[in-house]
Amino acid sequence: MALECAKRIESQFFSVDVIERRDGTKRIVEIGDGQVSDIIGWTAERFAQLWIDS
């Protein structure tokens, strides 16, 4: 689901919020463009490293 979303979004950085319903169906509920994520001054490598380190 997120991969299909990534194919359609032209931005290099965005977030996708997904929920799973009780019946197991997954739904995208929000796509963010990073403005509120405070990525100013961040490189993609630094962002990825945060996930590796956690």
Secondary structure, DSSP 8 states (H G I E B T S, - for coil): -HHHHHHH---SS-EEEEEE-TTS-EEEEEEE-SGGGT-TT--HHHHHHHHHH-
